[in-house]
Amino acid sequence: MKQLLSLFDKYSFSSKVGKRLGESSSKIFFMGLLLTALLCKTQSIYAQQDTAITVTGTVTDSQGVPLPGVNIKEQNTTNGTLTDFDGNYSITVSDAEAILIYSYVGMKTAEIPVKGESSIDVQMADDAQSLDEVVLVGYGKQKKISVVGAQSTIKADELELPVANLGTMLAGRIAGITGVQRSGLPGYDGADLWIRGISSFGNAYPLVLVDGVERSLDNINPRDIESFSILKDASATAVYGIRGANGVILIETKKGKIGKPQVSLDYFEGVTNFTKTPELVDGVTYMNLANEALTTRGDIPKYSQEYIDATASGENPLLYPNVNWMEEVFKSYGRNRQALINVNGGAESARYYVSLGYYNETGLFQTDPNVSYDSGTGFERFNFTSNLTIDLTKTTDINVGIQGYLSDGNYPGTPTSPGITLEDQIFGTALEAPPVEYPVLYPGGFVPGKSANGGLRNPYAEVALRGYRTITRTNLNTNLNLNQELSFITEGLSLHGLFAFDSFNEQNVARSKRESTYFVDANFPYTEDGGLLLNETYTGTNFLGYNRNNGGNRRFYTQVSVNYDRTFGKHSVSGLLLANRTDYSNAFAGNFTDAIPFRNEGLAGRATYSYDDRYFFEVNAGYNGSENFAPNNRYGFFPSFAAGWVLSNEKFFEPLKDHINYLKLRYSDGLVGSDSGAGRFAYLNRVEGQDGYTFGENRQSLGGIGQTYYGVDVTWAEARKQDLGIEINAFDSRLSLITDFFYERTEGAFLRRSDIPNYIGLTSDPFGNIGVVENKGFDGTLNFSQQFKELRLSFRGTFSYNKNEIIENGVPEQPHPWLNRQGTGLIANFGYVAERLFTLEDDIDGDGFITTDDGFPTQFGQIQPGDIKYADLNGDGQIDAFDRKVIGDGDVPALTYGFGITAIYKGFDASLFFQGQNFSDRFIGGFGIRPFIGDGGEGNIYTTSLDRWTPENNNAYATYPRLSFSASGIGQTNNNQASTWWLRDIDFLRLKTAEIGYTFEKDFSQKFGVDDFRIYMRATNLFTLSKFDLWDPELNTNNGGRYPNISVVSLGGTFQF
């Protein structure tokens, strides 16, 4: 415990938030955590004195065969043991009223009260004989066997990973989830998530519900999660109406359990690094390539041989710099750490669960030791969760839940502009500035820079000397649940009410400045006294400016439902009627439209029937209103139907049950609606004091009034979703497979009409319900477990594949079939087909240029050997827009998969998990990728440019075409077209997590006052296998100009009292 005190003492002084609160306040906060743990531990110790008893026994299977390796645990404690080879066990429990939990792969978990007995023999039942596991469904819970909708679940402990954002760990772990982490910047490292891919135009992100209320999953503490499910088909999501059109993620947080206070502490500390950073050429190579780009195009070289030799010697780096800006902008490593504590317990009348968490991550942007402020990148967050359940009467209970967080992010003060993020700006300067332009700093800390107008900025100064920015966020979520049994009316009837209030606030404070810049002319570098002659190129400021922006929102949610659930012999029926309303207000609205509160209301219903756990039927419906449509189109009705058949419970299946323990078929069909893309009050014409109408041959805009026109008849986009699912357990339930095949057709999606003739006079095309999209695919989960005496092995794999296709988009038929978007994917990449590079042999007339005289079509500007040759698809002798076609899938993968293996032997455990994606690609381009594309020939260069076309390397398939210099240089226009030449496959297989741990024997851990003690070493994003090796393939960038994703190696321990 002394070591724990030291640990938290360290935390209290290193926390930025702690410094804002005051060091003493921060220390008191952490001491409070420890006192809570100690008080609970003290109660537990006194309660256990003179009450412990030892229980022995034998555990067998349904046939009476002894089971080795059965996990036996005292409920609400970490006290546990395993049966030996003969199925025997012995365990000392806290008192005579303890409850023992027996679990084994392929067997139904058994909970048996001790009741003072010293000998308990247990015969376990096959898991397939009673599928009583309860899973989350829309607005409720159901037994797993009765679920007929398509959904996927994951155990909560599989999500307990060393990350700040839970969404980054879902891809590949849950069937049906597609996830891509676009950035690793601390505080902005969330993942884009889709359920069954992108299925329509407009917003395609799923609905996330935490304890029944729409919330974000980005800042949830994973250890507070009790259950995690995703709903995928119309049967599962119809009750959510328009909110569930893109699928639903359901998260339930932990609640208190009856028993003595149980305290759990978890701490880890890790070292972070980038998964992959751009590899750029050195200064000497850069200058040689620049000269080559000029001379092979007929110009004079930029750098003399003397200058190149002086740079290569490294004798005077101030006059002849050679800077790797990627090394100067980034640190070699960072750190992350986390401390968590939770307490749960209670009696029959009241149960509680309380947790506190702290996460801290230092980023990898470089800082300057000589400035008085902190411009480094860092993110820290405090989490709080509390759930209190009180039984007011035998038929009435309430649950009060409070969750929240306080986060603080610190970032460089680099100014940004609309559409340009902080990481874009910093990486952009590093990729734009040549390595030989200027040194990092001149002696005395003077900042090198050439341009008086701020162009070609110093990357180091941009990240370390421009001030700092802090972003503070607070979030408070509250919910009150009331459950009232109405058995006095009829058995099985109940009433449920939910009220929630959520509040979010953000404060963004920028303290920015710009240093004066200087440059030393290599021709006149020194003063008369021999010092460097610094010529000022820009006059900066010595003070930090101040700018603050605030943001925030409030959300009220109200829900009332009547539920019915009853069994009559072999017949089971249930029903649900529900009404809900959401009021959302933007506290800092930027325009009058957003200042009006957002409201959504709806009704939902469900009816289920099952017979003898063999036949299951379910009907769901949602009835929702949207403010986006005219009153006569405002409400929509979205029904669904589903049926299931458990074949393994039929008599004719008995001969197969020795091998196939469980087999279930299910089918669902239904409608879901969406108002995504319509905009607020879409049925109203917007009158604007600009644009006007267009007249004449050149569509000149005249007049002062224009309109944004949707049409009063715009209404819901509707999607019909169909799903066929199969569930199989085999070989004593050691093997399980759940797979679904789905088809979805969306009609009436919102798109601009492209068939309005110009003579109508509109400056922009109106919207309409004209889009039609189909989406189909399959997903599934495979599990296998096997016990070998004291060794337990388990395997889990998931796969998710979807293919979307545009059926109608309102665009008239094109003159060539390959120009039509109909029949292509929603995010498919369009471009030219690059056949090869022109070679010297193609210059038939020997004039140094490729022209029609050489028998080739015209392309873009002057063409020389080494430039890209495009396919003339329509054969008209000219490469133009009519020769573009679909050439790629886009950067959202069609196939996402993951697989992992876990081994447990005695106290040791080890696991590996791999994540992968396929059928995805991205265009590359911009600074770094396209050499010397700046107006003055600026631009750093990737090392891949070394494999380029030259007269000496007359290779038609070299990686790079013939080099060009400056944005207007010969060949730049032709070679920079979007084409297959610059399209890269970004498929990958990644070792997402690897972990090894050891749980100490209880006799050892109790010597330190701890009931359970486990240490572990864990790594995330350890390595990636991919043909794409320029940067991390998940990043949303065309040139690597984005903060890379992070790999982490951490050490940690868990302590339970």
N, C-alpha and C positions, 0 to 999 in steps of 0.2 A: 504493500500500500504506500510505503514511502516513495517507491519508484513512481507510482501513479501521481502522487502529489508533485513530484519533481516535473513530471511530464506536463501536467496542466499549468504549473507555474511558468514553464517555458512558453506555453501557448498564450497565456494571458498577456505577455509582454511583446509577442511577435505579431499580434493581431492588429491590423489597421483599424478595424471597427473598435477593437479594445482601446486603441489610442484615442479614438474620438470620444468614447465613453469615459475615458480616464483610466489609467492603469489600475488604480485601486478598484474601480467598478468592475473592470474586466476580471480582475483576480477574484473578486467576491463572487462573480458569476460562476466561475469554474469551481471555486471552493464550495459553492452551493450544490453543484452537481455531486461532488464527492461526499458532502455531508448527507445528502439524500441517500446515496448508495450505502454509506456506513450505517445510517439509522435503520434502513431496511434490513441490512445484514445483521445488525444487532438484534432486531426483533426476531429474525429467523433463527439466530443462534439460541436465544433464550427459549423460543418455542420448541426447539428440537431437543432440548436437554431432557433426558430421562424418558423420551417417547419413542425413540427409534427401535424398530424391530427388523429382524432378518427373515426374508421370505425365500424359500427354495421350491424347486419344482422341475417338471419336464414339459417341453413343448413338442407337440407332434402335428403332422398334417391331417387332412380329412380322412386318411386311410390308417392313421395311427403310427406312421413312420416318424421317428425322431427327426427334428429339424435342427441342424447346426447353424450357428450364425444369426439366430433370431435377435433382433434389436429389442431390448426391454428397457423402458425408461419410466421413471416416476413422473407423473403428470405435473406440468408447470415447474419442473426443475431440469437440471442437466444431469442429474444422477441417473446412470444407466449402466447396462452390462450386455453381454452377448451369451447365447447358449453355446455349450461346448459341442464336440463332435457327436455326442450321444443325446443332444437336446436338453441337457441339464443346465440349470442356472442357480445362482444365489445372488441376492441383492438386499442391501440394507436400506430401508425406507425411513422417512422422517417420523411417521407415526402410524397408528393402526387404521386411520381413515384415509391413507394415501390411495391413489389410483395408479395402477400399472398399465402401461401401453405396450402392446406386443405388435411389432411390425416385421414383415418379411416379404421379399419380392414374390409377387404372384399370389399373395394371400391377403385376405381382408384384415385390416388392422383391428385388433381387439383391445378394448378398454375394460379392465377388471378391477373393481374395488377390493382392497386388501381385507377390510373389515376385521382386522385383528388376527387373520389366519397366518400361520407360519409356513404352510405348504399349499401351493397352488399349481395344479397341473392344467395345461391349456391345450385344447385341440383347435387349430386354426382352420378357417374355412377358405376354400379357393375364392379368389377375388371375383371371378366371373359368376359365382353363385349369388352374389349380392352386390350389385353396383350402387352402393348407397352414397358414394361421394357426391357432395353438393357443389354445384358450380353456379357462377353468376350468369344470369340471363337478363334481358331487358326488363327493368323495373322489378327485379326479384331474383329468386334462386330456385333451382330445380335439381332433382336427382339426375346424375349424369345419364342414367339409362333412359330417362324420359325426354332428353333434349333431342329435338328433331331439326333444329336450325343448325347452320354451319358456324361453328365457333372453334377457337383454339385457346388453350390455356397454358400457363407455364407456372412452375412452382416458384413461390416468392423468393426462396433462398438462391435460385439461379440468377436473380437480378441484383444480388448484394455484391456490387462490383465497385472498384475504386475510381469512380467517375463522378463529375459534377452534374452530368446530364444523363438521365436514364434513357432517353430516346436513342442515344448513340449505341446502345447495346442490344437493341431489339431485332435488328435485321439478322435473319438466319436462325434466331432462337425460337421464333413463333411462326408457324405456317400461316401464310397469307399476308405477312408484313413485308413491305419493301421499304428499306431505309437507306438513306445516303447522307453521310456527314460531310457537309460542304465546307466546313472551316474548323480549325482547332483553336481559334482565339478564345482564351479564357473568358467565360461569361457570354460568349456568342457561339458556342460550340454545339448547339443543338442540331438534330438531324431532321431532314425532310422525310416524312413518313406517309406512306400510302397503304391502304388495304386493298389487295388484289390489283395493284398498279393504278395507273391513270385511266379512268374509264369514261371521261367526258371532258368537254371544254370547260374552262373556268376553274374554280376552286375544287380541288380533288382531295383535300386533306380530311382525315377522319375526325369524328366527334370524340373527345376525351371526357369521360365522366369519372370524377373522383368522389366516392361516397354519394353517387347519384347526382352530382352537380357538375356542370360544365366548367372545367378548369384545365390548366396547362400541366403537363407531366414533366416539364423541364427542370423544375426545382423541387421535386418530390424526393424525400429521403427514401431510398430503396428499402431500408430496413423497417420502415413503417408500413410496408405493403403486406397485407394478408392474402390477397388473391388478385390475379391479373388475367383478364380474358379479352379476346377480341371477337366481335360479332361481324359476320361477313355477308350473309345472304339476306334476302327480303324478309324471311320469316323471323330472323333474329333481330332485325333492325326496324321493321315496319312500325313498331310502337313508338319509335322516336320521330316518325314523320320526316319532315324535310331535314331535320338535324342529323339524321342517321343515313343520309343518302350515300355517303362515301364510306360507310362502315363505322363501327363504334369500338372504342377502347374502354373497357370497364376496369376500374381500380377500386378496391376496397381496402381501407386502412385497418390496422390492427385494433382490436377491442380488448378490454380487460377480461381475465378469466378468473374463476373462483379459485382461491388459494392464497397462501401466504405471499407477501411481496417478493417478486422475483426481479433482480436487477441484472442488466446486461451492459457491459462496456466493450467497446470496440475501438481500436486505434491502429492506424497504419501511417507510415511515412514512405514516400516514394521519390524516385528520381525520374524526371521527365526529359524527353528529347523528341525531336521531330522524326516522323516516320521517313521523310524524304525531302530534301531541299534541292533546288536547281543547281546544276553543276555548270559553271561558266568558264570560258577560256581565260587564260592569264593575259597580262598586258602585251607581251611580245607576240603571242599568237594573234591577239586582237589586231594589232597594227599590221601584221603581215596579211591578215585576211582583208583588212580595210584597203590596203594598197592593191591587193589582188582584185577586189571588187571594182576599183577605179580603173586599173590598167587594162583589165580584160574587156572593159567596156569602152576603151579608147580615151580614158582620162589620165591625168598625171597622178602619181602617188601622193598621199597626204603626209606620210611620215618618212623622213629621211632615214637612211641606213645608220647614220651616226646617232640619231635619236633612239632608234630601236636598240642599237648596241649599248647605249648608255643606260637604257631601261633594263636590259638584260643583265648588266653588271650589278645592278642594285646598289651602286656606290653612293648615289645621291637621290634617295627616294622623294625628297622634297621637290626637286626639279624634274625628276623622271619617275613619277609614281607608278606603282604596279599593285593595285588594290583589288583584293577579292571582296566585293561589297557584301556578299552574302555572309562572309565570316565577320565582317565589321558590324553589320546590322543586328546579328543574332548572338546570343550567348550559347555556350556549348551544352548547357544543361539547366534545368530548373527543378523545382520541387513541388510536390503536392502532399497534403496530409489531411487526415480526417479523424475526428474524435466523436463518438456517439455514446449516448447512454439512454436506456429506457427502463421503465419500471412498470410492472403490471401486477394485478392481484385484485382481491376483493372478496366479498361474500355473496350469498344468494341475492341479497337486496340491492347491492351496488358493486359494480366492477369498474376498474379504472385502468387506463393505459396512458402513460406519459413518456414522451421522448424529447431529448434535446440533441442537436447535432451541430457540428462545426466542420466546415470544409475550407481549405486554403490551397491556392495554387499560384505559384510564381511563374510568370510567362518568360518567354525567351527573347524578347526585344532587348537590345543593348541599352545600357544607361551610362551616363558620364559621371565619374566620381567627383568632379570639380564643381558641380552645380548644387545649389542648396535645396532643390526640390526633388521629388521622386517622380521620374518620368517612366519608370518601369511598368511592365504589364503584370497585373496581379488581380486575383479574384478571390473573394472569401464570402462565405455565407453561413448564417446561423439559421437553423431550422427548429421549429417547435411543433409538436403534435400532441393533442390531448383528446382522449375519448372517455367520456364518463357515461356509464349505463346504469340507470336506476329503475328498479321495479317498484312502481308506486303502489300497485296492488298485484294480485295474482294474475290479472288480465290486462294490466296496463304497465307499459314501460316507456321510458324516454331515453334518448341518447343525445348528449350534447358534445359536439365535436368542434375543436378549434385547431386550425393549422395555420402556419404562417412562416415567413422567412424575412430576414434582413440581409441584403447582399450589398457588397461594396466592390466596385471594379475600378482599377487604376490603369490608365493608358497614357501613351505619349500624347502631347498636345498638338500633334500634327494636324493642321486644318484640313477639313474635307469639304467637298462640294456635293450638290445633289447627284445621287447616283454613284458616287465614289465613296467607298467605305475607308475607314482608317487603314485597314490592312492593304487595300488596293493602292492607296496613296504611298505607303511606305515601300511595299514591294515594287510599285511602279517606278519609283526613283532608283531603286537598286538595279532594276532591269534596264533602265534607260541610260544611267550614267556609265560611260566607258571606264574600264579599269585604269586607264592612263590619263584621265582628265585632270585629276588633282589628288593630292594626298588626303588622308582622313582629316587631319588637323595640321596647322602650322604651329611651330613652337609658341608657347604662350596661350594656347587654346584658341587661336584665330581660325575662323572657319573658312576654308577655301570655297570659292565659287566664282564663276565666270560671268554670268548673265546679270545685267542690271535689272531686268524685268522679272527675275525669279525663275527663269527656265533652267533646265538641267541642274536641279538642286542637288546638294550634297546629301547622300542617303544617310550618313551617320548623323548629320545635324538634324535631319528631318525626324529621326527616331529619338535622339537623345537630348537635343538642345532647343526644342520648340515649345517647352513648357509641359503641362500635364493636363489630364482630363479625369474627373471622377464621375462615376455613374452609380448612384445609390438607389436601390429599389426596396420597397417594403410591400409586403403582401399579407393580408389577413383574410382567412377563409373561416366562416362559421356556419354551422348547420345544427338544426334542432329537429330530431326525429321523434315522432310519437306513434306508438303501436298500441292499438286497443282491440283486444279480442271481443267479438260480438256473439259468443257462443250462447248467450241468453236468448238471442234471436233464433239462431240456428247454428249447429256445430260446423266449424270450419270457416265461419265468416269473421272477417277482421277489417279494421280501418287503419290506414296509415297516412300520416301527415308529415310533410317535410318543408321546412322553411330555411333558406340559406341567404346569407349576406356576405359578399366578397368585396374587398377593397384593395386597390393596387395604386401605388404612387411611385413615381420615378423623378429623380432630380439629376440633371446632367450639367455639370459645372466645368467649363473650359477655361484654363489659365494658360493662354498661348502668347508666344512672342516669336520674333524672327531675328536671329543674330545678324550683325553686319558680316559681309563676306569680303574676302580678299583673294587676289591672285598674284602669283609671281611669274613674270615673263621670263622664260628660260633664256632669252637672248640678252636681257638686262636684269639679272637676278639679284644683284647685291647693291647695297648702299656704299658710300665712300668709305665707311668704317668697317665694311665687310659683313654687315648684317643683311638679312633677307629684305629685299625691297617689296613690301606688301602694298599692292595697289588696291584701294577699296573699290569694289564693284557694286556694292549695295549697302546703304546705310540702314541698319536695323534699329531695334529698341532694346533697352536694358531692363525693362519692366514687363511683368506679366499682365496681359490684359485679362478682362473678366467677362464671361458670358454664361448665362444660365438659362436652361430650358426645363420646364416642368411638364410632366404628363401624368395621367392617372385615369382610373375609371372605377365605377361602382356597378355592382350587379346584385339584383334581388331575384330570388327564385322561390316560387311557391308550388307545391305539389300535394294533391290529395288523391287517395286511391282507396277503393273498396276491393278486398280480395276474398276469394272463396277457394277452399281446398279441402276436399273430403274424399274418403274411400268407402265404397260400398261393396264389400266382398272382393271380387276380382275387378271391380270397376272403380276407376279413379277419375274425378273431374276437378277442374279448377277454373277460375275466372278472374279477370281483372278489369276494372273500369277506373280510368285515371284522367285527371285534368291537371294541366300545368300552365304556368305563365312565367316569362322571363322579362325583366326590365333592366336594360343596360344603358348607362349614361357615361358619356365621355366627359370627364371633368375639365379637360382643356381642349375643347373642340376648336378646330381652326376655321370652320365655316358654319353657316346657319343650318345646313342640312345635318351635319354631324352633331350639332348642338341639340337636336331633337332626340329624345330618348328612343332607343331601339327596343321594340317590343315584339315578342313572339308568344303565341299561345296555341294550345292544342288539346285534343282529346286522344286517348289511346284505349284500346281494349284488347283482351286476349281471352280465348276459351280453349281448354285442352280436355282431351278425353283419352284414357288408356284402358286396355283390357288385359289383365293377367300378365302385365309386364311383357306383352308380346306385340300388341298393336297400339300405336300412338297417333293421335290426330291433334292438330293445333291450327287455330285461326287467329291471326293478329290483324290489327287495323290501326292506322293513325289518321287523325283529322286535324289539319293544321291551317293556320292563317298566316299570310305574309303581307306586310305593308307595301311591298313592291308592286302589287297588282291592284287593278281597279276593284271596287267593291263586289262587282258581279263575278270576278275571277279570283277573289282573295283566298278562298278556302279550297282545299283539296283533300280528297279521300284516297287513302293508299292501303289497300288490303293485301293480305298474304295468306297462303295455305301451306301446310306441311304435314307429312305423314312419315311414320317410321315403323319398321317391322324387325323385331328381334328374332331372327330365324333360329338362333341357338336355343331358344326356349320352347321350340316346337318339338313334339314327340318324334317326328321323323328325323330330327337332327341328332338324336341320342347316340347313334353309332359313331358320329364324328367328333363328339365332345372330348374324347381322350386326346385329340390333337388340336381341334379348334374349339376353344372354350367359350368364345363369344363371337357372334356375327350379327351385325345390324345393318340394314339398308334404310336410307331416308331420302326424301325428296321434298323440295320446297319450290314454290312459285309465287311471285307477288310483284307488286308495284311499289316504287319509292319515288318521291318527288324532290325537286330541287329548284330553288330560286337563285342559285349561284350565277353571277354574271349579269343579272338584271339591273343591279343598282337600286338605290333607295327610291321609292315612289316612281318606279319606272314607267308607269302609265301616264305620268304628267309630262307634257312637253316643256323643255327648258328654254326660256328666252334669254338670249345673251347679247350684250351690247358690243359685239365684235363679229368678225367673219362676214356675215351677210349671205346673200345668194350669189351664185355664179352665172355669168352670162358670156356669150360669145365663144368663138372657136378655141381660145386659149383658157377658158374657164376663169376669167378674171373675177375676183371677189369684189362686189359692189354693195353698197348699203351698209347699214349699221346693226341689223338684227339677224341673228341666226338661231337655229334650234338644234337641240339634241332630242331626236325623235325615236320613241320606242313603238308607240301605237297603243291605243286603249285596250286592244285585244290581247296583249302579251299575257302569258299565263305560265303555269308550271311546266318545267321540263320533267318528263316522266321516264323512268327506267324500269323495264321489266327484267327481273332477276330470277334465274332458274338455277337450281343446285341439286346435284345427285351425290350423296355421300355414302361411304362404306367404312364400317368400323369392325376391326378384327382383333381378337386376342387369341393367341395360340401357345401351345406347349406350356401348359399350366400358367398361362398369362405372362410368361417370361418375354414373349414377343407381342407387340401391339402395333397396329397400323391404322391410322385414320387418314383417309384421302377424300377429296372432294373435286368434282368436275363442275364447272360453272359456265354459264352463258348470260350475258347481259346486253340489252339493247336500249339505248337512250334515245328518245325522240323529243323534239321541241327544244333542243339546247339553244341558248341565246348566242346569236352571232350577228354581225353586221351583214346586211344584204349587199351583195356585190353585183346584183343584176339591175340596179336602178340606173337608167340612162342619164347622161350628163345634162340633157335638156330640161330635166326636172328642176335643176338649179341648186340642189343641196350641196353644201360644202363638205358634209360627211354623210356616209351612208347610214340609214336608220337600222335599228336592231329588230330582230324578229325571232320567233320560235322555229328556226329552220334547220338546226344542226341535228344530225343523226349519227350515232357512234355505236359500234359493237365492240364488246370486250369478252374474251373467253380465255379459259385456261384451266389449270388444276393446281392444287396444293395439298400438302399432307405432312404427317408426322410419323416417324418410325422410332419405336423404343425397343430395346432389348436389354435384359438383365440376367445375370447368371451368378450363382453362389458356388464357390469352390472352398468348402470348409470355412476358413476365416477370411478368405479373399472374396470380395464382391466386385464384379465388373458390370458396368452399365454403359450402354450406347444410346445416343439420341441424335436423330437427324431430322431436319425439316427441309421442305422445298416449296417454292412458290413460283408459278409461271403464269404469265398473262400476256395476251396479244390483243392490242386494240386496233381498230380500223375505222377510218372516216368513211361513212356511207354517203352522207350528204353534208355539204357546207355552204350551199347557196351560191357557189361560184359557177358561172356558165361553163359549158364544155369548152375545153382548150383545143387548139388546132392539132396537137399531137398527144397521144394517150399518156406519154410519160410526164407531161406537164400537169395532169390532173392530180389533185390531192385526194380525191375519192379513191379509196382502196389502199391508202397509205396510213401509217401510224400517226397518232396525234402529235408527237414531238419528233417525227422523222427529220433527218438532216437532208437538205436539198443542196445540190451543187453540180459541178461539172465532173465528168469522168476523165481523170488524168491517165492517159495511156502510157506515157513514158516521157523521158527528156529527149529533146532534139539532140542529135549527135552531129559531129563534123561531116559525116557522110550525107546528112540531109541537106547540107549547103551545096546543092548541085552546081550552081553557077559560081561558087567560090567568092561571093562578095562579102561574106561574113554575116549575112542576115538570112533568115528563113522567110521567104515570101511566096506569093502565088506562082512566081516564076519557077520555084523549086517544086511546084505541084502540091502545095499544102493550102488548107483554108486560111483565111485571115483570122487573126486572134485579137490580142489586146496590145496595141502599140507595136513598137519595133521588137522583133523576135530574133534571137541569136541561138546558135548551138548551145545546149545546156539549159535552155528555158523549157517550161512544161508544155507538152503537146496534149491538147484536149480532143476528145472524140466529137466529131461532127454528127450528132445523132440524126438530124433531119436531112443531111447531105446537101445543104444549100451552098457549101463552100465558105461559110462564115460561122465562126464561133460566137454565139450570142445567147441571150436569155432563153431562146427556144431549144437550147441544147442542155438545159439543166434538168435533173431528175432526182428521184430519191436515191441517195447513196449510203444512208446510214440509219440506225435505229434511234439515236438520241441518247442523252446521258442518264436516263432513268432505266435501270436494267429490267429486261423482261423476265429473267430468271434470277431469283435470289435463293440461296441455300446455306445451310449450316450443318455441321455435325461435330460431335464431341464424344469423348470417352472419359469415364471416371472409374478410378480404382480405389478401394478401401481395404486396407489390411491392418487388422488390430488397430493401433492408434494412428496409423499413417493414412493419408488420403492424397490423391493426385488426380488432376484433370487437365484436359486439353479441349479447346473449342476452336473450330475453324469456321470462317464465314467467307462466302464467295458470291460473285455475281457474274452473269453472262448476258450477251446480246445488248451491249451498250457501247457507245462510241462518242467521241468529241472532236470538234475542230480545234486545231492548235494554230496560234498566230500571235501577232503583236510583238512588242519588244522582247528580245531574248530569243524568240523563235524565228522571226524574219530579220535577218541581219541588216543593220544600218538603215532602218526604215524611218528614222527621224528626219525632220526637214533638213537638218545639217549633217545627216549621216550618223546621228547618235544611235545608240542602242547596244546593249551588251549582247553576248552571243552564247548560246548553249554549246557544250562540247560536241554535241552530235553534228554540228556544222562542219566538223573536220572531214566527214565523209560527204564530199560535195563534188559536183561536176567541175572539171577543169579540162583544158585541152590535153593535158597529160593523163587525166583520168576520164577518158571519153566513155563514161558508163551511163547508159540510158536509164539505169535504175539506181543511181546514187541517192543517198538520203536527201541531200539538198541540191536544188538546182544551181545554176551558175549564179554567183554572187552579184548583187547590185548595190549601189551606194546612193543614199538619200531617198526620200519618198518619191521623188520624180525621176529617179534613175532608170536607165533602160532595163526593161525586164521586170521592174517592180509591179507594174499594173497587171501584167500577164501572170506572173508567178504568185501573186497574192490573192487570186480568186479562190473562193470557197470550192474546194474540189476534193476528190479522193486522195490527192497527194498529201493534203494536210489533215486528213481524217485518221484518227487513231483509235484503235480498239482499247477500251479501258476496263476490260474484264480482269478480274483478279481473284486470287484465293489468299486469305489472310489468316494467320494464327492470331485470333482475336484475344483469347485469354489462355494463360497457362498458370497452373497453381499447384503447389505442393504444401501440405500442412501436417501437423502432428498434434494430436490431442493427448495431453498427459493423463496418466492414471489418476483417479480421484484421490487416492492416498497421498500422492505427491502434491497435487494442487491445493489440497486442504491444509497443507503445512503453511501455505501463504495466505490462508483465510479466504480461499477462492474455491467454489464448488467445482468449477469447470474452467480449464485453461487450455487454449489452443493457440499455436503460433503458425504463421503461414508466410510463404513468399509467393507473390503473384506478379505476373507480367501481362500487359495488354498491348496489342498491336506490335507484337514482337518482330514479325517479318511478313512480307507480302510477296507473293509470286505473281508476276504480271509481265506481259509483253510490253506494257507501257512503263517506261522507266525514267520519264522526265521529272515527274513530281507525283505526289500521292494521287492515285486515280480517282478518289472520291471528290476532290476539290472542285468547286465550281469556278473554274478559271480556264482561259485558253492559252495562258503563257506561264503558269506557275505563280502568278502574282497574288497569292492568297496564303494566309497563315496556315502552315501545314498541320495535319492531324498529329496527335501526340502519342508516343509510346511511353509506357510507364513500367518501371520495375519497383515493386514496393515490398516492404516487410511490415507485418502487423501481428496483432494478437487480439483474441477475444477473451473476456473474463466474465464469468457468470457467478452470481452470489445467490 
